[in-house]
Amino acid sequence: MTRFFIVAFFIFGFSSLNAQIHEVGVFLGGSNYIGDIGKMSYVSPNQPAFGVVYKWNRSPRHSWRFSAVMSQLKASDIDSPEPARQLRGYSFKNDLLEVSAGLEFDFFTFDLHDSEPQFTPYVYTGLSYIHYNGLFFVADQPRYDAKHDGIALPMIVGFKGRLASNLVLGAEIGARMAFADDLDGSNPTNKGLAPLAFGNTHSNDWYVFTGITLTYTFGNKPCFCAD
């Protein structure tokens, strides 16, 4: 069902948009988790992340962006500088799929039909759907409850430039605030497992994707004018 959703999502996007310039490509990088287990470094990739990206350039300053990224979140208390966490010694791994849609804003004009070199910093935000394993801990070991779905808020900063007439290379760092606190198993959503909660149960989990995007551009030269 998840695969069908992703395929349908992108097919709809391509079939319903025309007379604008499009970008389609890949994201390659790494992920790290921030929460109740492991170290608290904000940018410290320790697992590979990869995915696909599509952009509809609505003007030279903003684009509608859609992406799907897969990774495994991983953390260990042994890596934490905090003595209490090192003594506890918890660790976990959790497979995660993120499908995101939102708006990318360019700080400088980024017109891919202009023959001059193009580059700009950018920011992106929107809304992400996440699919992951619900976890809980028994006798210091993570156990799997069930597959869970949730929402996350992405906040991305990056820099991109045109490599060639139809290729754009970008580098970005994106923190995601999940509207959930069970990515690490510290606060199970299953009410029957509530006594097994630990850590700060009033703070949601975060995760970060750091990497590069490489996109191929195509489409007719648009008219960037008021509708």
C-alpha positions in Angstrom: 0.0 0.0 0.0 2.8 2.4 0.8 4.6 1.7 -2.5 1.3 2.3 -4.4 0.8 5.6 -2.6 4.3 6.8 -3.6 3.9 5.8 -7.2 0.5 7.3 -7.5 1.7 10.5 -5.9 4.4 11.1 -8.4 2.3 10.0 -11.4 -0.4 12.5 -10.4 2.2 15.2 -10.1 3.7 14.6 -13.6 0.3 14.2 -15.3 -1.3 17.3 -13.9 1.5 19.8 -14.4 2.6 21.3 -17.7 3.9 24.4 -19.3 6.4 24.9 -16.4 9.9 23.7 -15.8 10.3 20.5 -13.8 13.2 18.9 -11.9 13.4 15.2 -11.0 16.3 13.5 -9.4 17.8 11.8 -6.3 18.8 12.5 -2.7 21.9 10.8 -1.3 23.2 11.3 2.2 22.9 10.2 5.8 20.6 10.4 8.8 20.9 10.9 12.5 18.4 10.8 15.4 18.0 13.3 18.3 16.0 12.2 21.3 16.1 10.2 24.5 18.8 7.7 23.4 22.3 8.4 22.3 24.2 11.6 21.8 22.5 15.0 21.2 24.5 16.1 18.2 22.3 18.0 15.7 24.2 17.1 12.6 26.0 13.7 12.9 25.0 11.3 10.1 25.5 7.7 11.1 23.3 5.8 8.6 22.8 6.1 4.8 19.7 7.8 3.5 18.5 7.9 -0.1 15.4 8.9 -2.0 13.8 10.7 -5.0 13.0 14.4 -5.4 10.6 16.2 -7.7 10.2 20.0 -8.1 7.8 22.2 -10.0 9.4 25.6 -10.4 6.5 27.9 -10.1 8.7 31.0 -10.4 12.4 31.9 -10.3 12.1 32.2 -6.5 10.0 29.3 -5.4 9.1 25.7 -6.2 6.6 23.1 -5.1 8.7 20.2 -3.9 7.8 16.5 -3.4 10.2 13.8 -2.1 10.4 10.3 -0.7 13.4 9.3 1.5 14.2 6.0 3.2 16.8 5.5 6.0 17.4 3.7 9.2 17.5 5.7 12.4 20.2 4.5 14.8 21.5 5.6 18.2 23.3 4.2 21.2 23.8 5.5 24.7 27.4 4.4 24.6 28.1 7.3 22.1 26.6 9.9 24.5 28.8 12.2 26.6 26.3 12.0 29.4 27.4 9.5 32.1 23.7 8.6 33.0 23.0 7.5 29.4 26.3 5.6 29.1 25.5 3.7 32.3 22.0 2.9 31.0 23.4 1.5 27.7 20.2 1.5 25.6 20.4 1.4 21.8 18.0 1.0 18.9 17.5 0.9 15.1 14.3 1.9 13.3 13.6 1.8 9.6 11.8 5.0 8.4 10.1 6.1 5.2 9.3 9.8 4.8 7.1 11.3 2.0 7.1 15.1 2.0 5.4 17.9 0.2 6.0 21.6 0.6 7.5 24.9 -0.7 11.1 25.6 -1.5 12.1 29.3 -1.4 15.2 30.6 -3.2 17.0 33.6 -1.8 18.3 34.6 -5.2 16.6 34.4 -8.6 17.1 30.9 -10.0 16.0 30.9 -13.6 17.1 27.7 -15.3 16.2 29.1 -18.7 18.8 31.9 -18.2 22.2 31.1 -19.9 24.1 32.8 -17.0 25.5 30.7 -14.1 22.7 30.0 -11.5 23.2 29.5 -7.8 21.3 30.3 -4.6 20.8 29.4 -1.0 17.3 28.0 -0.2 15.0 27.0 2.5 12.2 24.4 2.5 9.3 23.5 4.7 6.1 21.6 4.4 4.6 18.5 5.9 5.9 14.9 5.9 4.2 11.6 6.3 6.4 9.0 8.1 6.1 5.3 8.3 8.2 3.4 10.9 8.3 0.6 13.5 6.7 1.2 16.9 9.3 0.3 19.6 9.3 -0.4 23.3 12.0 -1.7 25.7 11.9 -4.8 27.8 15.0 -5.8 29.9 17.1 -3.1 28.2 16.3 -4.5 24.8 14.2 -2.9 22.0 11.1 -4.9 20.9 8.8 -4.2 17.9 5.1 -3.4 18.6 3.6 -2.6 15.2 4.0 -0.5 12.1 3.1 3.1 12.8 2.2 6.2 10.7 2.8 9.7 11.7 3.5 13.3 10.7 6.7 15.4 10.8 7.6 19.0 10.2 10.7 19.4 7.9 12.9 22.4 8.2 15.6 22.4 5.5 18.4 24.8 4.5 20.6 24.3 1.5 22.6 25.7 -1.4 22.2 24.7 -5.0 23.8 25.6 -8.4 23.5 24.5 -12.0 26.2 22.0 -13.1 25.2 21.9 -16.7 22.3 23.1 -18.9 20.0 20.4 -17.5 21.6 19.4 -14.1 21.3 21.0 -10.7 23.4 20.0 -7.7 22.4 20.9 -4.2 23.7 20.3 -0.7 21.3 20.5 2.3 20.7 19.9 6.0 17.2 19.2 7.1 15.9 18.7 10.6 12.5 17.0 11.1 10.4 17.4 14.2 8.2 14.3 14.5 4.8 14.6 16.1 5.6 11.4 17.9 7.8 10.3 20.8 8.2 6.6 20.0 10.7 6.5 17.2 13.2 5.3 19.8 10.8 3.3 21.9 11.0 5.7 24.9 7.3 6.5 24.9 5.1 3.7 23.3 1.8 4.8 21.9 0.2 1.5 22.9 -1.5 2.3 26.2 -0.8 -1.2 27.6 3.0 -0.4 27.3 2.8 3.0 29.0 4.6 1.8 32.2 7.6 1.1 30.0 8.1 4.7 29.0 11.3 6.5 30.0 13.2 9.8 29.3 11.4 13.0 28.7 7.9 12.0 27.7 6.9 15.6 27.0 9.4 16.1 24.2 8.9 14.7 20.7 11.7 13.0 18.7 13.7 14.7 16.0 15.7 13.3 13.1 18.0 14.9 10.5 18.8 14.2 6.8 22.1 15.6 5.5 23.1 15.1 1.9 23.1 16.2 -1.7 20.4 16.4 -4.4 21.1 15.9 -8.1 18.2 16.8 -10.4 17.6 16.8 -14.1 15.5 19.8 -15.5 13.0 19.7 -18.3 9.9 21.4 -19.6 8.9 24.4 -21.7 10.0 27.9 -20.8 7.3 29.2 -18.4 5.7 32.6 -18.3 6.4 33.8 -14.7 3.5 36.2 -14.6 0.4 36.7 -12.5 -2.5 34.4 -13.2 
